[in-house]
Amino acid sequence: MYLKKKLKKGFIVLAGVLFIVSASSGMDANAEGLFPAKQHGGLENTSDRALTAVTTNQGVLVSWRFYQEDGAGAEFILKRNGQEIYRGVITNYFDQQGKAGDSYELQDNTGKFSIGQTALAWNQEYIELSLKAPESQTMPDGSITNYSANDMSVGDLDGDGRLELIVKWYPDNAQDNSIDGYTGTTFLDAYDIDTSTGVATMMWRIDLGVNIRSGAHYTQFQVWDYDGDGCAEVLLKTADGSTSYQNVNGNLKETGHVGAVNSKALPTNKISDKYDFRSFSGRIGRIVKGEEFLTAFDGRTGMIIDTTAYLPSRGIYNAATGTWDTSMWGLDSKGNPEPQGYANRPDRFLAATAYLDGTNPSAVFCRGYYGRTAIAAWDLKNGKLTKKWLFDVPTGDKYAGQGNHNLSINDVDGEGKDEIIYGSLTVDHNGKPKYTTGLGHGDAMHVSDWNDDGKLEVFQVHEEKNARYHVELHDAETGQILWGYQYGQDTGRGVAADIDPRYPGAEMWASIKAITYNVKGQQIYEEGKKPSQNFSIFWDGDLLMELFDSNNSTQLIPQVQKWDYENQKSDILIQMNGTMLNNGTKGNACLVADIIGDWREEIIVRDAQDKNKVRIYSTPIETTYRVPCLLTDRAYREGVAWQNTAYNQPANLSYLLSGGIKVPEVTAKGVNAQTIQLEWNAASDGKYGHEVSGYAVYRAEPGQSFKQIKTLEGSARSYQDSELSSAVEYRYKVAAIVDDVPSFQSFQVTGKTK
């Protein structure tokens, strides 16, 4: 495994030559009080410390959760094999004497926690889970398909306070909506996982059956406690033959099915006489007949709680022919209605969970975004699915054709109630349109407080050639375009993340033009210098964001990357050899989310050789920052729930974790033949950061690299560099000192002696 580790800001070394620096216990308690107040929603149960011990060749990083309810005075005691090794306020500790298999125990002074406080050290930088892939299937044309683990989600399915893992299994003949062909059935499994040992116990399995086609746009599933019983439910679209099974003593026992028959009555290797709606002529494998349902499954057993008709249906139903008119969901590239039986645009589905009334969670299931657009909100109460509202506009309406291959759920107006950001369309909590930017369909979107003004912004890329903008930032509440650029072509990728501390707020870039912008839309690097454009992630322990992508589009080996903003290149922090990403060039992990350990995010990826195995990676890097578990932020938790939807996007916080970070602004002026005077303004580690205790001064002589020449304590704002050569131009940088080490460096300035 290729691994780089970063301890403190500015210290990056190769694994195997890792110098451990003890984490400072100094914290700014005032900064912790600035984290947004907790809303209804977020993490289902905050009783799990999720203690995690990641083994490296230099020791073990042990980390655990912090909650806002703990308060600023929360302290922790960590023991290894019964012996105390750490006492302090930070929520991680690098144990240089730790090794694989060591037993760790955590105690806290709150007295509220009883689970997730013991852990065994992993054998390496990841924990491996053994799952049970579905058996291969034979199609009516004789072809055989095999399965791999695809999208995943988490939820407390059994009410024990811990998160269980929900796995979608993907056949290798899964298809995009634009392509004909038979596909294997889609499966959903639930596993009770022990993240110390890697033991994964299957709880139940759902086989969606032959009448749900497999592909990125067909099956979006939601995992949430909708009925408030303390256990999460699973909701998704179903059809005749969708069948649930419970694991009973190692055997899968059928517990129910949706529609007229179960999955065994509809084998994949032939077209059955009844209730098998796969097309076997013309557009092979398409499904344009048969009823469609929405089903809620019990998280503990996988049993069916309730099933209702999926709204809306494919179109107007013709009883004489038993078909639905599927032509109303958008026009093709030539401006013509989609031909009957194609089932491309009508089978574009999205799903999410939202607190539409501010207090109770609703499931949001959607259909269509190229033309006709329909969004239905559902509640699950007393064992019944009930429609809350249905937003439905026809092709040609100003609110139609404005959706993405993904969506985001956010309280955009600060009323405590969630809105649905569908792409260029935002629907209010009551199912009424709030606004549309009119910029049409797009493939990628990121929502957070990107400019750190206390409000949300939407960064989005757009597909349609004639769109007014192909990359833009707009106000999430009003839709006002803050800035944008027209590229004249489909812009399929784009990312917003704070990766350069020298500019306020986040940076943004897209797949076309290779230009990186600051939050004001100003180009900050020369064209061609841009980071990878897949996922953002919190990994290395500073308050900036890292990036997650594949090594290339063929091998699809996952990497965590750090943007080196001074040299404008990506450094690889870890490459997860032996694993592989999903969905081809999309390069998706199974899941990226803060599910165990401290506030940094975990990565779940599949084994490249063994279809039954997946790995969970957690950071091996210590940090001095104590941040509440990200899942307690409602927008982030909702993002984890919708991450599996179509073209996966990262979950984002409702606030900018790096907000308020300021590097020194430096001036340099020659005083005489041997002296240059440096002056700078006060730096800040940000509203969620720590106190600045001094400054480090760096100098580069002509043709040489920068070296630290002075450390200044306290609030010094100037330095006189003397004993220099006359008539020579020197370069300087200044960095704040935070937690006893230099932080982010300023822009370089030059000064010339006289």
N, C-alpha and C positions, 0 to 999 in steps of 0.2 A: 504494500500500500504506500502510495506517495502522500506524504503528510507534511504540512508546514504548521507551525504553532506560533501564535502571537501572544506574548504575555506583556501586558501593559501596552500603552501606545508607543509605537516606534521600535519595539523589540520583536523581530521576526527571525527565527532560526529554524534550520532543518531538524526534524525529529532525529534523535540519536545524538544531537549536539545541543540539547535543550538545557538552558540554565534557568533553574526555578527561582523566581522572585516571590517572596511572601507577600500576600495581599495585605494592603493597609486596612486597618479597622476604622479609620477615620471616615465619617460620613457627614453629609449635610442633611440634618433632619428636616430642615425647612423644605428642601427639594422634594422629599417624599410626600409632603403634604400638598404638593402641587398636582399630583396625579389626579386625573378626572374622577369625580365621585362615581361610585358604582351605581349602575342603573339596574332595573329589572332585567334579568337575562344574564348572559355570560356563563361561566363555568357552573355546571349543574350542582356540584357539591364541593365546597371549599374545606374539606376535612382531610385532604390527602397531601402530605408533604412531598410525595413522589420522589423520595430519595433515590439518587442515581449515582453509580460509581463507575466511571469510565477509565479503563486501564490503558496506559501507554508504556513505552519502554523506559520512561523516567519516573513513573509513579502512577498515582490514581487521582483523578479529579472527582471529588464528591460534591454534588450540588443538590439543592432542594428548593421548594417553592416558598415564596414570601407572599403574604396577602395583605391588602390594605387594613383589614381588620386586626392584624397583628399590632399595628401601631409602631411609631418610631422607636419605641424602647425595646422592641423584640430582640432577644439574644438567644444564641443557640450553643449547645454543647454537642460535639461530635466525638464518638468513640470508635476505635478500631480494635476489634477482637477484645472488647471489654475495657480497653485502656483509653482514657481521655487524650485526644490529640489536638483539639481545637476548642476554643471558647471565644465567641465574638458575635458581631452583628451581621457580617457578610454571609451570603447564602451559598458560598462555595468554598472549598478548601482543597489545595493541591497537596496530597499526602506523598511526599518523596519516598517514604518507606513502604508505601502501600504496594500490594501485588494482587494478581488475579486470585479470586476466591476469598479474599479477606472479607470479614463481616463488619459492616458499619451500622452504628446506631445513632440516631439523632434525638436530642431532647430540646424542647423549647420552653421558654418561661411563660407561655400563654396558657398552657394546661388544657388547650382545646383539642389537641390532636392525638390520635391514637393509631392511625394507619399511615402507611407510606413512610415510616420512620426507621425502617431497617432495610438494608440492601446488601447484596453480595457484589463484589467487584467483578466486572465483566472480564472475560478472557482476553479481549482486545478492545479496539476503539469502537466496536459495535456489538450489539447483541443479535443473535440469529434466532429467528422463529421458524419452526417447522409447521407448515399448514398442510391442508389436504386438497390438492387441486382436483377438480372434477375429471371424470374419465373422458377420454377422447370420444368424439361423436362422428358418425358417418352421415353425410348429406344424401339427399335423393339422387344426386348425380354420381355417387360413389366416392366422392372426395372425403378426406378425413381431416378433422380439425382438432387441435390440441389447445390447452389453456395456459394462461399466465396470469399472475396477479396484476390487477390494474388499479383503478382508483380505490381509495380507502377513506374512511372517516372514523371518528371516535365518538363515544357517548357512554354514559353510565347506564348500561342496559339493565343491570340487576339491582341497582340501588345500594351497592356496597361502598360507594364513595370513590371508586376507581374507574378509570376509563377503559372500556372494552374496545376492541378493534373490529370494524366492519369492512369486509373485503369484497370488491367486485371482481369476479373472474371473467376474463376476456378471451374469446376464441380467436385463433390466429387467422380466421377468415372473416373477422368483423369488417364491416364496410362503412364507408362514408355514404351519406344519403344520395349522393350523385351517382353511385355505382351500383349496378345490378349484382345479384348473386345470392346464393343461400348463405346463411350464417349459422353457427352454432348458437345454442341458447345462452342467455346471460344468467350467471349465478351470483347470489349474494350470500356470504357467510358471516357469522358472528363468532369471534374468538375471545375467550377470557384469557388475558395474557399476563404472565409474570415477567416483568421487565428486569428482574434480577437474574433469573435463571434461563429465560427464553422459552419456558414451557407455554405452549399455546393450546388451549382446549376448545375444540369446536362446541359452540352452544346450539346452533341451528343453521340451516341452509334453506335458501329460497331458490327454486328453479323457475325462472320467468317463462319458460316454455317456448314453443316454436312460433307463437304469435307476437312475440316481442323481438324485433330484429336487433342484432348486436352491432354497435357502432357508437362513436363518440356522442352523437346527438340524440340517441334513443332513450337511454336509461340514466336518469338523474335521480339520485336518492337522497333523502333527508333523514337525519338522525337527531332527535330532540325529544325532550320530555314535554309533549304537547298537552297531556291531560293532568299534569301536576301531581302524579302519584309517586314521584321520586325515581322513576325508571324511564329511560328514553324509549321512544317508539321509533319505528322505521317506516317511512312512507315513500311509495314509488308507484309508477304507472304499471298496470298489470293487464292481463288478457285471459281469454279462455286457456286453461292449461297451466297457469301459474300456480305453483304448488309449494307448500312449506313443509319442512321436515325438522324434527327436533332430535338432537343427539341423546339417545338413551343407552347408557352403558356401552358407548362406542358404536352404536348402530343408529342410522338415521331412520326415524319413524315418521311417516306422513301424519301431519296434524291438520291438513285442510288444503283446499284448492279454490281458485277463483273461477267463476264461470261454470260451464256445463260439465267439464271433464278435468281430470288431473293430467300431469305431464306424461305419465306412462301411457295414457291412451293416445298420445300424439307423439310417436317416436320420430326422431329427426331424420331417419334414413329413408322415409317414404312419405308421400303426401296422403294423409288419412282422408277417408271419405267424408267425415263430418268434423267440423270445428277446427280444421286445419286451413288457415287462410293464406298460406304462402302461395304466391303466384308461381305456377310451374310452366308457363308459356309466356312468350313476349318478354316482359320485364321480370326475369326470374328472381324469385326470392322476395319480391316486394309484398307488402302487406297493406292492402287497401280495403279489406273487408273485415267483418267481425266486430264485436263490441270492444270498447276500450274502458278500462276501469282505473280508479285510484284506490289503493288499498293501504290500510294501516296495519302493521304487524307488531305484535308484542315483543319488546326488546328482550325479555327474559327467556321466552320459549320459541319465538318466531311464529307463534300462532296468529291467525287472522283475527284482528279486532273488528274491523268493519271494511266494507267495500262499497264504493259508489261509482256512478258513471263519471268518466274523465271528462272534464269540461275545459274547452268546448270539444265537440266531436270533429271529425275530419272535415265535415261540411254538411250540406243538405242531403238528407237520406232519401234514396229512391227505393221504396218498398218492393216495387215490381222486380227490380234487378238486384236488390240487396247490396247496393253500392252507395257510397258517399261521394259527393262532388268535391274533389280535392283541388280544383282549379283556382280557388279563390284566395290562395295564400301568397300570391306574389307573381310577378312577371319574370320571364326568363331574360337573358341578355339581349334578346331582340325585341323585347317589349310585348311578348305574347304570353297569354295565360299558360300555366304549366299544364302539359297534357295529362289527361285522365290516366291514372294508374302509375304515374311516375313516383308519386309520394316522396318528393324531395323536400320542398318547402313546407308542406303541412306536417312533416314529421321532424320538425326542429323544436326540441323541448328544452326548457330550463327549469330550475327548481331552487328554492331557498327557504329560509325561515326568517320571520319578521315579527317584531312586537308592534303590531299595527295599532293597538289601543294603548300602548305604553306599558302594559302590565302582563299580558298573556301572549304566549307565542302562537303564531299562525303559520301553517304550511302554505307556501306559495308555489303553485305549479303552472307552467306557462306553455304556450304553443305559438310558434310563428314569430318571425321578426323581419323577413324580407318584404312582406306586404301586410296582409291581415295580421294583427297582433292581439293575442288574448292572454290575460293574466288572471288566474283564479286564486282567491285566498280561502283557506279552509281552516276550521277549528275542529279539534277532537275533544269532545266532552261527553261524559257518561257513555263511553263506548261507541259513539256515533260521529261520523264525519259530517259536518254541516258547512254549507257554503256561506262564507262571510260576505263576499262580493265577487263580481266578475267584471273585469275591464275587457272590452272587446271592440276593436275598431276595424273596419274593412280596408282592403287595399285601396289606396287613393286618398284615404283620410290623412290629415296632416300629422297625426300621431302614429300612423302606420309606417312600416318599413324603417323604423328607427332603432331596432334592437341589435344587440351584440350576440356573439357566441358565448356570452357569459353575462353575469349581472352582479350587482352589489347591493347590499342592504345597509342603509345608514339613516340616522336621524339628521336630515340635512338642514332642518330649520330650528333645531334646538327645543322642540316642543315635547320631547320625550317619547315620541311615536315615530316608528320607522317608515321611511319611504323606500321605494323600489327603483333603483337606478338601473334601467334596462339597456343602457347605452346612451344614445342621443335622446332618449325619452326618460323622464322621471315621473313616476306615478305616486300620488300622495297616499298617505296612510288609509284614506277612506275609499280608495279605488278610483279617484278622479285624477285626470291628468294634471300634473303640476307645471310642466313645461316640456318643450322639445327644442333642441338646438337646430334641428333640421339637417344635421350633417350625415344622417343615414347610418348604415350598418358599419360595424367594426369588429375586429378580432381580439383586441386587448384594451384593458381599462384598469385604472388604479385610483382608489379614492382614499384620501386622508386629508389632514390639515397640512398640505404640502408647503404652503408659504408661511406657516406658523403665525397666523393671524387670529386663531381661535375659531375659525370656520373651516368647513370642508371644501375641498376642490376636487374636480374630476379631471384626470389626465387621460386622454383617449386618442387612439389612432383610428383612421377611417379607410374604408375600402373603395368606395365608389369614385371613379375617375374624375367626375365633375364636381366632387364635394368642394365646398368653399375652403375647407381646411382638411388636411390629412393628418396633421398632428396639432393638438390644441389642449389648452387648459381652460376649464370653465368653472364658474361658481356653482357648487352643488345645490344651493338653495334656489337660485334664480335662473340658472342656465346662461348667465352672461359670459361671453367669451372673453377671457382675460388676455389671451394671445393665441395665435395660431399661424400655421404656414401651409400653403398649398404645394403639394409635391407633384400633382398630376398623375399619380398612379397608386394602385393598391398598396397601402402601408400596413403590412400584416402583423408587425410586432412593435411593441413599445413598452418602456419601463419607466416608472417614477420611483426614485429612492434617493435618500441623502447619502451621497458617497464622497462628497468633497466639502470639508468643514470650512473652507475659505469663503464659501458663498452661503448667504442665509437661505434656509429652507432646503428643499430637495432639488435634485437635478433630474433631467428628463431627456430621453433619447428614443429613437425609433429605428426601424430596419432600413428605411430609405434615407439617403443623403449622408448617413453616418455623422450626424451633427448632435452634439450634446448641448443642452440649454440649461441655464439656471431658471429659477422659478419665475423670473420676469420675462422669460422667452428670449434671453440674450445668449448668443453662441459663446461658449466659454473655452472650447478647445478648437484646434484646427480641424477641418473636415477630415474624416477618416479615423479620428481618435475618439473612440467611444467604447463603453463597456459592453459585456454580453447582454442579451435582450430577452431573457427568459423569466427568471424569478428573482425576487429579493428575499433576504433571509437575515435574521440576527444570529451571529455565530461566534465572533471572535472576542466579544466582551466590551468593546467600546460602544458608544451610543449611536454611531453611524450604522448603516446597513451594509451587509455583504450581498454577494450575488450567487445564484445557483444556476448551473447550466451543465450541458454535456461537453465532453472533450472535443467531440466532432459529431457530425450528423450521421456517421456510419457506425462507429463503435458504441456511441451513446453511453459512455462511462460518465457518471455524475461527478461534478466538481463543486466545491465551494470556493469562490474567488473573492479576492480583496482588490478593489480598485486603487491602484497607486496613482493618486491624483497629481503628484509632483512629476512623475515620469510618464503619465498618461498611458498606463498599461495595466493589465490584470495579473495579479499574483495568485497562484494556486495555493490555497490553505490546506485543502485535502482533496485527493482524488480517490474515489471509492472503487478501486479495482476489484474485479470479480462480480460486479453488479451492472445493471443495465436499466436505462430509463425507458419509459413507455411512449407510445403514440408517435413513433417515427421522429420526424424533424421537430415535433412539438417538444420533445425531450422532457416529459413530465415525470416527476417522482410519483410514487403511490400517494404520498402525503408529505407536506411540509407544514409543521405546526409545533407549538410549544406544548408538548403532551406529557413530559416528565422533566425532572430536574429543575434548575432555576429558569430564568426568563428567556434564555436562548432557545432557538427552535430546533426540533429534531427533524430528521429526514428518514422516511421509510422507502426503501428501494428493493427491487426484486433481484434475486440471485441470477446471474447470467447463464448458469448451466443447469440448475436444479429448479424446476418449476414449483416445487413444494416449499421453497425457502425464500424468506425475505429477511432483510436486515434493518435494524433501527440504529442510526448513527446519532450520537449526541456530542456536543462540543467537548474537546479535552482541554480547553483553554480557560484559565482562571480569570476572574474579573473582580474589580473592586466595587462594581455598581450593584445595588440592591433594587430591583424593579419588581413590581407585582406580577404574578403569573399572568402572561399575556391573555390567557383564556378568560380572565375576569373582565376584560374589556369587551362589551357586548358586540361592538362592530367586528372585532377580531374573531370572537367566538362564532358569530354568524358567518364570517368569511371562511372559517374552517369547515362549516357545514356546507357551504355552497362551492367549496374549492373543487369538488368532483364534477361540477357542472360543465359539460361540453369542453370548451377550450379552457383548461384549468388556469386560474390566476391566483396569485398569493393573497392570503388574508392580510389586511392592513389594520393597524391601530387607528382609533379615532383621533389620536393626537400624534404629534411628531416627537418621537423620543429624543431626538437630537436638537429639539427646539431651543434656540437661544445660544447655541455654541458660537463663539466669536474668537477668531485668531487675532493676534496683535496686528494692528496696522502700523507699519514701520516706516520711518524716514531716516535717511542717512545723509550727512553733510560733512564734507571735509572742513576741518577747522584750521589745520596748518599742514606742514609737510609730513608730519608723523602721526596725525590724529584725525579720527573720524568720529563724529558725534551721532549716536543712534537715539531715537526717541520713538515711543509707541504709546498707543492708548491701552486701556485695560482690556484684557482678554476675559472670556467667560467659558466655563465648562457646561453652560446651558442650564435651563430651569430645572432639569432632572439630574444634573451633574453635581460635582463636588467643588470644594473651595479651591481657588487658585492661590498657591502658597509662594509663588515666585516665578522667575523667568529664566530660560536658558537662551544664551546667545550663540549663534553659529556664524562662522566666517568661512568664505572660500576665496583663496588667493587665485590669481590668474592661472587657468589651466588645471586647477586642482578641485577636489570635491570638498563639500562642507565638513567642518569639524567644530565641535562644541568648544568654545573658548572661555565661557564664563557662565557661572550660575549665580543668580541674584535672588536673594530671599525677600519675602514681603511684597510690598506694593511698588517696587522700583519701576519707573517708566522710562529710564534712560540709561545709557552706558557710553562711556568714552573709550574707544579702542585706540590705544596709543602704541608707540614704538613701531610704527609702520614705515614702509618705504615711501619716498616722495614720488608724486605724480603717477601713482598706481591706482587702478580701479579695483576695488574689493566688492565682493557680494556678501550680503547678510540675510539671515533669517532669525526670527525670534519665536520661541514656543513657551506657552504657559507651563508651569509645573503643577501637576495635579496628582495627588496620592504619591508624592515623592518622586515622580518621574516626569520627564518632558512629555507634553501632550502634542497636539497638532501644530505643525510649523506654519508660519506666515508665508505670504508671497515673498519672494526674494526681492531685495532692493540693492542698489549699487551706490557706492560712495567713493569719491576719488580724493586722494590726498593732494595737497597743493605743491 
